[in-house]
Amino acid sequence: MELRYLSRADVESLCISMADIIAVVEEGFRRKGMGETQMPPKIAIHSRPGEAFLHAMPAYVGGLDIAAIKWVGGNEENLKRGLPNITGLIVINDAETMVPLAIMDGSWITAMRTGAANAVAMKYLGPASADTVAVVGCGVQGRSNLLAMLTHYTGIARVQCYDVVPQALEAFVGEAETRYDGVEFVAAAGPRAAVEGADVVVTAGPSPKHPSPYLRADWLKQGAMAAPVDYMGAWDAQLAVEVEKLITDDHAQMDYYRSKGYFADIPRPYADLGEVVAGLKPGRECPEERTMSICMGIAVDDAVTAGLVYERACAAGVGAELPL
Ligand SMILES: NC(=O)c1ccc[n+]([C@@H]2O[C@H](COP(=O)([O-])OP(=O)(O)OC[C@H]3O[C@@H](n4cnc5c(N)ncnc54)[C@H](O)[C@@H]3O)[C@@H](O)[C@H]2O)c1
């Protein structure tokens, strides 16, 4: 028996578009909403005090018939060591025989699927169109969420960016200006200047258990959407109380995080994204609503994205075949 090993370079060499990833992630949410997935909440180990973690994230996605697990770790101190915050591996198994089929780098997939999940949330909860958007926290997730927003909203003219580290902000804006034509990128002087006037705000800074919010609820304009991927590390919790619709990507996972001390002041979301995508609960109902989607990142997102990567890699003959 052999399995396919895909390095990060192999995964990236497939050049899978954000649009294709948004499509499979949306399908994953639809299957989840229909009750066709199995996904126990993340389990974690913490080998050091602080925010360092290792999570095991298994999922089975019915219909697409994908069984996979991500083993993902993170440590915000890594940046000082010249290492990425988040790294990981994904294993795909044959859903019939359970034999391992592939093992692949999970960093690129984590970044892309998180942006894609947010784009799906924007499709259902966001404003119908967006002229100005904001990215707060200009690291790996800031980049992939920017790509996801520009993919979903084709009319974006202005992106207001903010990072507490000036070099990170400068690098982000410079890179984005080179990569995306016809869009104005503004390095905001502070978090307020980034957020005010934005139709959609992605926050991708640190995600501490007990946050010190630096974005005020009244900075999010009427009709706008907040799309945090940082476990509510940035926004005043009051915003989650005030928005007309608050959703998450998985109730059980949010309950697990609550049991660990996260989301202490956040009300229970009225729906999970799968329920909205499957049409069981409404998404945005009028242009004036302010909405918020707290996507923590779920194993279904990883499984469907890894499944797509595996399919494309097999078709293109990419990766090394290793004896099991
Ligand atoms: N929801 C998900 O599915 C998911 C998946 C992966 C990562 N994450 C989370 O997303 C966040 C970003 O992850 P990443 O991999 O992009 O990390 P990263 O380290 O690459 O980027 C984080 C950026 O935030 C900036 N920052 C720190 N404090 C800030 C502040 N007060 N204001 C503005 N910017 C600030 C840093 O300078 C850095 O540029 C983390 O909290 C991570 O845990 C969520």
The ligand as an SDF file (V2000), in Angstrom:
LIG
                    3D

 44 48  0  0  0  0  0  0  0  0999 V2000
  -10.9880   30.9080   12.8160 N   0  0  0  0  0  0  0  0  0  0  0  0
  -10.1270   30.1320   12.1950 C   0  0  0  0  0  0  0  0  0  0  0  0
  -10.5020   29.2090   11.4860 O   0  0  0  0  0  0  0  0  0  0  0  0
   -8.6690   30.4080   12.3420 C   0  0  0  0  0  0  0  0  0  0  0  0
   -7.7280   29.6600   11.6130 C   0  0  0  0  0  0  0  0  0  0  0  0
   -6.3900   29.9850   11.7440 C   0  0  0  0  0  0  0  0  0  0  0  0
   -6.0110   31.0220   12.5740 C   0  0  0  0  0  0  0  0  0  0  0  0
   -6.9640   31.6890   13.2820 N   0  0  0  0  0  0  0  0  0  0  0  0
   -6.6240   32.8040   14.1530 C   0  0  0  0  0  0  0  0  0  0  0  0
   -6.4570   33.9180   13.3050 O   0  0  0  0  0  0  0  0  0  0  0  0
   -5.5560   34.8360   13.9320 C   0  0  0  0  0  0  0  0  0  0  0  0
   -4.4750   35.2380   12.9550 C   0  0  0  0  0  0  0  0  0  0  0  0
   -3.7340   34.0900   12.6010 O   0  0  0  0  0  0  0  0  0  0  0  0
   -2.5110   34.2310   11.5900 P   0  0  0  0  0  0  0  0  0  0  0  0
   -2.0770   32.8700   11.2570 O   0  0  0  0  0  0  0  0  0  0  0  0
   -2.8620   35.1830   10.5180 O   0  0  0  0  0  0  0  0  0  0  0  0
   -1.4420   34.9130   12.5530 O   0  0  0  0  0  0  0  0  0  0  0  0
   -0.2630   35.9030   12.1400 P   0  0  0  0  0  0  0  0  0  0  0  0
    0.6360   35.9100   13.3060 O   0  0  0  0  0  0  0  0  0  0  0  0
    0.2620   35.5410   10.7940 O   0  0  0  0  0  0  0  0  0  0  0  0
   -0.9710   37.3460   12.0000 O   0  0  0  0  0  0  0  0  0  0  0  0
   -1.5010   38.0460   13.0920 C   0  0  0  0  0  0  0  0  0  0  0  0
   -1.2700   39.5400   12.8550 C   0  0  0  0  0  0  0  0  0  0  0  0
   -1.9900   40.2630   13.8590 O   0  0  0  0  0  0  0  0  0  0  0  0
   -1.1820   41.3800   14.2040 C   0  0  0  0  0  0  0  0  0  0  0  0
   -1.6130   41.9300   15.4780 N   0  0  0  0  0  0  0  0  0  0  0  0
   -1.2600   41.5610   16.7310 C   0  0  0  0  0  0  0  0  0  0  0  0
   -1.8830   42.3390   17.6530 N   0  0  0  0  0  0  0  0  0  0  0  0
   -2.6510   43.2170   16.9570 C   0  0  0  0  0  0  0  0  0  0  0  0
   -3.5140   44.2730   17.3210 C   0  0  0  0  0  0  0  0  0  0  0  0
   -3.7180   44.5900   18.6050 N   0  0  0  0  0  0  0  0  0  0  0  0
   -4.1170   44.9900   16.3540 N   0  0  0  0  0  0  0  0  0  0  0  0
   -3.9080   44.6950   15.0400 C   0  0  0  0  0  0  0  0  0  0  0  0
   -3.0870   43.7000   14.6290 N   0  0  0  0  0  0  0  0  0  0  0  0
   -2.4810   42.9590   15.5710 C   0  0  0  0  0  0  0  0  0  0  0  0
    0.2320   40.8460   14.2010 C   0  0  0  0  0  0  0  0  0  0  0  0
    1.1840   41.8790   14.1280 O   0  0  0  0  0  0  0  0  0  0  0  0
    0.1970   39.9570   12.9710 C   0  0  0  0  0  0  0  0  0  0  0  0
    0.5870   40.6690   11.8080 O   0  0  0  0  0  0  0  0  0  0  0  0
   -5.0220   34.1480   15.1810 C   0  0  0  0  0  0  0  0  0  0  0  0
   -5.7450   34.6020   16.2840 O   0  0  0  0  0  0  0  0  0  0  0  0
   -5.3240   32.6870   14.9200 C   0  0  0  0  0  0  0  0  0  0  0  0
   -5.4860   31.9440   16.0950 O   0  0  0  0  0  0  0  0  0  0  0  0
   -8.2710   31.4150   13.1620 C   0  0  0  0  0  0  0  0  0  0  0  0
  1  2  1  0
  2  3  2  0
  2  4  1  0
  4  5  1  0
  4 44  2  0
  5  6  2  0
  6  7  1  0
  7  8  2  0
  8  9  1  0
  8 44  1  0
  9 10  1  0
  9 42  1  0
 10 11  1  0
 11 12  1  0
 11 40  1  0
 12 13  1  0
 13 14  1  0
 14 15  2  0
 14 16  1  0
 14 17  1  0
 17 18  1  0
 18 19  2  0
 18 20  1  0
 18 21  1  0
 21 22  1  0
 22 23  1  0
 23 24  1  0
 23 38  1  0
 24 25  1  0
 25 26  1  0
 25 36  1  0
 26 27  1  0
 26 35  1  0
 27 28  2  0
 28 29  1  0
 29 30  1  0
 29 35  2  0
 30 31  1  0
 30 32  2  0
 32 33  1  0
 33 34  2  0
 34 35  1  0
 36 37  1  0
 36 38  1  0
 38 39  1  0
 40 41  1  0
 40 42  1  0
 42 43  1  0
M  CHG  2   8   1  16  -1
M  END
$$$$
